[in-house]
Amino acid sequence: MTPEATIVRLGLDGDAAPVGDREAWALDADDTLALYAAARRDGLGACLVSTCFRVELLLADHRPAPELLAWGRARLAEARPAAPLGAFAESQGDDALRHLVRVAAGLESAVLGEAQILGQVRRARAEAEAAGVLSPPLRAAFGAAVRAGQWIRRMTDLGRGAASTATAAVRLAQAERGGVRRRNVVVFGGGQIGRLLLKVLPSARPASVTLVSAHAPEHAGFRVVRPAHIASVLPDADVVFTATDGTAFDVDAARAGWADGRARTVVDLGLPRNVEAEVGALPGVALYDIDALGAVVDAGLRAREAAVPQAEALVEETLDALRTELDALRREALVADVRRRAERVRRETLDYVCGKCSDRTCESTTGPARCSDPDLLTRTLTTRLFHDLSAGLRDRPSSLDESALRRLFALDADD
């Protein structure tokens, strides 16, 4: 039978590694493309989920799990030679699949039930598909994970309340000195988290909101400033959120803009971090990184925690269905292998029989013609088709179910 695909996971998340270690493993688009190119070259299925809180690399092939895991570690080491690999956890089979589904559901997030991770898993699947490395087992696994994430949020309270990084960040700032209400807020970055912040902030009733972005258009709800002009923005900023791909501002800019020493809150949601740690040592500045969000308590947290057992049960239901789907894929692969083998034998038989035949009228180009010796052709074909099968049946282990074999080949009791 077609070997069962081995699925393995190499993962790094905020529970196992502090933000500094994860920062070293912030893989970018070029890293992802290089990894996928290596997977195509070596005939592996691969899908990489890289976010500010985690790195998840799933691989699939018929090779042994230790070989796949070694391959993954080697490719990660190529991407980040100086970064430590020790914090990456390994799992395989059901454990790897269960973790993927839990990630998509928000059960493994710093903010329990957060919504963004589902979109990130969906995008990772699309990128792997576009790169040609989302093999059928991984396509099934990621499809099941995305469906489960949607299903669990619909059927339980896991998504209730502040179940997003942006909402938790605003809650964190509200709990700091001065809060957010009637204060000047600056958001660095117009990406997904930045856009979510801009949606969440009005409910906190700030005095003003300014977006620092290189590309965002003007907007009626907030002011837009280009990065070249941040020196004019920082002095009036009371609360700052950063969610960019690089450094938002350095310690010198902060020192110059915040020389008055009044209370300011900076929530850095970037990975790599957007704000130098030295900024947090300036007078009046409270600096938080993304790991601080896990401690945010909101009105919906108790309901989300209560939903965890139901969500876990739905994860197991998803795994049961996924196992059935993967088994069906394996059977389909077996049928395809049998058909390819039969076609190869058919062509070899034609070459053999026609090579011995002296009547070449069947090669007429005027239309189809009958074989001059159909008996020889068909006898040779069936002999070649069943030779390996017959030999395998003679040497079959005693544990092989003979009644199952008879049903498989539609053999009557008298055959």
N, C-alpha and C positions, 0 to 999 in steps of 0.2 A: 504493500500500500504506500501511497505517496507519504513521505515523512511529514510529520506535523511541524509547522513553522515554529521556530523558537523566537519568542519575543522577550527582549530584555530592556531594562531601564537603568540609566545612569542619571541620578538626580541630586540637585543641590538646592536647598531651600532655607528660608530664614530661621527655621527652628534648629537647623544643624549648623548654620554658618552665619556669623555676624555680617553686618553690612559691608565692612571692609573687605572680607573674603569674596562676597558676592560681587562687589565692585570690580574685583580682578577678573571675574568671569562674566562681565557684561558683554556678551557676544553680539556683534553687529551684523548687518546684512551681508557684508563681505565674508565674515567668518562662516555664516550659515551657507552661503553659496559654495564656499570651498569644501565644507563638510559634505554637502550634497553631491558635489562633483566626485569626491572620493567614494561615496556610496554607490554612485552610478558605475564608476570604474570597477568596483569590486562586487557589483551585483547584489547589493544589500538594499533592503527597505529601511528608510530613516525618516524621522520627523523630530524637529527640535522646537521646543517651547522655551523661549528666553524672555523673562520679564524682570522687573525690578526686585521681585521677591524670590525668584526661582530660576533654575535651569533644568529642563527635563529633556533628555535625549532618549528616544525609543528607537530600537533597531529590531529588524525581523529578517530571518533567513533560516535555512535548514542546517546551518552550522551549529555546533555545540555552544551553549550559553557562555562558557568561559572564553571561547574564541571571539564571540561577538562583543563581550564586555571589554576584552583586551583591545579589540579594534576601536571601540568607542573611546577608551582612555587614550589611546595613541593619537587619535584625531583631535581630541580636546587639548592634549599636550602640544600638538602642532599649532593650534590656534593661540594658546596662551602658555608659552614655554616657561615663564617665570611664576605662573599661578599655581597654588597648591591643589593637588588632585585628591588629597586625603579625605576631604569632607564629602566627596560624592558618594552617595549611597547606591548600592546595587540591588536589583531585584529582577526576577524573571517569571514568566508564565502568569498565573493568576495574580500573584502579588504585584507584578508590574502593571497589569491591566486594572486591577482594583485601585492602585494609586492614581492612575490616569483618570479614571472616572471620578474619584474623590477630588482631584484637582479641578476638573471641569465643574463640579458641583459647588465649589467654594469651601469644601470641608478642610482643605489644607492651607487656606489663605490666612494671612495675618489678621485680616478683618473677616471673621466668620461669615460665610455666605456672600462674599463680595461679588459684584456683578461683572467687573471687567475681565476676570480671568476666563470666562466663557468665550468672550470675543477673541481673546488672545489665543486660546486653544483652536478656535475656528480659523483664525488667520494662519496659524502655524500649519494646520492641515492643508489649507489652500496653497501655501508656499511650497510645501513638500510635493503636493500634486503637480504644481506648475513646474517644479524641478525634475519631475519624472521619477521620484524615489518613494512615493507613497504606494508601497506594495499592497496587494489585496488584503493581507491580514491587518496591516496598519490602517488601511482605509476603513475596514470594518471596526477596528478598535476606536479610532478617533471619531467615526460616525456615531458609535454607541455612546462615547463619552459626551459628545455635544448634545445628543438627544437626552441623555440622562440629566445633564446640567439644566436643560430647559424644563424637563419633566419635574425634577426635584424642586425647582423654584416655583413651579405652578402648583404642585401638590402639597407643599409644606410651607412653613413660615421661615425657612432658611434665608430667604431674601428680604425679610421684613426689616424695616428701620434703616439705620445707617450702614447698609451692606455695600459700601463702595469706598475706595481709597479717598476719593475727593470729599465725600461726606464726612468720613472719619477725620480727615485733615482739618476741615472747617471746625468740627467739634473740638479737636485738640486746641486749635487757636482760640476758640471761644472760652475754653477753660483757663487760658493764660491771663496774665495781668492785662487789664484793659479790654480783653475780649476782642470781638470783631465789630460789634454794633457801634455806629457813628465814628468809625475809624477808617483811615485811608488804606485800602488794600491794593497790593500789586501782585499780579500773576505773571510769572515768566514761563512762556511756552504755550503755543496754540495747538498742541497735539490733543490726543484723546483725553488725558487727565486734565489738561488746561481747560478744554471745552467743558468738561464735567464740573470743574471748579466754578466756571462762570455761570453755570446753570444753578449750582447749589448756593452760591454766595448771596443772591438777593434775599433769601429767606433769613439770613443773618443780619440784614439791614445795615450794611456798612455805609459810611459817609460817601465813599467813592470807590470805584474799581478801575484799575488801569491794567491793560494787557500789554506786556512787552513781547513782541513777536516780529520776526523778520518779514512775514508774508501775510499775516491776517489783515483783512480789509477793515475799513472803518465800520463802526457798529454803533447803533443808537443807544445801546445799554451801557456802554463803557468806553473809555478812552483807549486808543491804540497808540503805542509808542514803539519806535524801532530801537533795536539794541544799541545803536550808536549814541542814543540820547538818554541812556539810563542815569547818567549823572544828574539830569534834571528831575528824575523821578524819585531817587532814593531818599533825599532829605525829608520829603513829606510822607514817606511810607511808614505806616505803623505795623502792618501785617503783610508778610511776603510769603507767597507760595511759589516754589520753583518746580518745574516739570519739563526740563529741556534735555537735549541730547548732549550738552556740554556744560561748561561753566557759565553760570548766570552772571555772577560778578565776583571779583576777588576781594581779599581782605582790605586792600588799599582803597578800593572804591567804597567799601562799607565804612571804613574808618573816616574817610573824607565826608561822606554823606551823613553819617550818624555821630558827628562829634559832640552833639548836644547831650548824649547819654540817656535820652528818655527811653521808656520801655518800648521794646519792639519784639515781635515774634516772627521767626523765620521757620517755615516748615519746608524742608527739602525732600521732595518726592522723587528725585532723580537717582538713577543708578547707571553709570557712575554718578556720584554725588555732584550736585550743581554748585554747592557752596563750600568753601574751605572751612575746615574745622575751627580755624583761628577766629572766624567771624563770631562764633559763639562765645569767645572770651572777651569781646568788646563790651564796654559798660552798657548795661540796659538791654542787651540782646539775649534772647532765649532762642537757641537753635535746636531744632529737632530733625532727625532723619526719618526715613520711612519705617524703621523698626519701632519707632515710638507709637505707631498707630495701633499696634496690637493691644495696647493698654487702654484704648479709648472705650469708655462704657457709654452706651446710649440706651434710649428707651426700648429699642427693639431687641437688644442683646439677649435678654432672658427668654423671649419667645423664640429666637433663633437657636439658642442652646437647647431649649426644650424640643425643637424639631430635629435635632441631630439623630436620635434613634430611628425615627421614621425615614430620614434621609439615608441612613446606613442600610436600612432594609431595602430601599429602592436601589441602592448601589448593588446589593447582592442580586436583586432581580435582574438588573442590567447585565451583570456578569453571567448569569445563567443563560440569558438570551444570546449574549455574545459568544459563549462557548458553543452553542448550537450553530450560530452563524459561521464560526471558524471551522467547525467540523464539516459543515456543508461546503465551505470553500475547499477543504481538503479533498472531499469526495469529488467535487467538480474538477479539481486538478488531476485526480486519479483518472477520471474519465477522459480528460484531455490527453493525458499521457498514453492511455490505451489506444485512443484514436490515432495519435501520432505514430505509435509503434505499428499499428495495423497498416497505416498508409505507407510507412517505410517498407514493410514486408511486401505489400502489394506491388510496389514499384520494383523491388528487387526480384520478385517472382516473375513479373512480366519480362524483365531483362533476361532472366535465366531461361525461361521457357522459349521466348522469342529467339534467343540466341541459338537454340537447338533446332528450331523449326526451319524446314527448307521451303515452306510455302509462305511467301511474303505478301500474298494478296491482301492481307489484313492491313497492310501499310498504305493501301490505296488512298490517294488524296481526293478522289471523286466523291467520297461519302463513306459512312460507316460500313465496316465489313465484319463478318463473323470470324472468330478464331478458328483456324483449321483443326485444332486439337483441343477443344474445350475441356475434355476429360482430364488430360494431362495438366492443363492450366489450373483447373479448380482443385485437383488432388494435390498438386504441388503447393498451391496457396494455403489450403487448410493444414497441410503437414507443417509448413513453415510457421503459420500463425500459432499453432498449438504445440510446437516442439518444446519451447521453453516452459509453457504452462504445464505440459505433461511431466516434464522432468521435475518441476517444482512440486507437483502433487505427489510424485513417487517418494520424494525426500521430505515431505512435509512433516513438521513436528507433530507429536501425538496430541498436543493441545489444540490443534486446528480443528474446528468444528466441521465434520463431514456433512451434516445435515444442512448447515449454513452454505457450504460450497454447492450442494445440490440445488438449493433454492436460487443461489446466485446464477448458476448456469442453466436453470430451468430444466433440470434432469428429473424425469419420472422415475419411479421406483424400479421400473422394468428396464431402464436404460443401462 
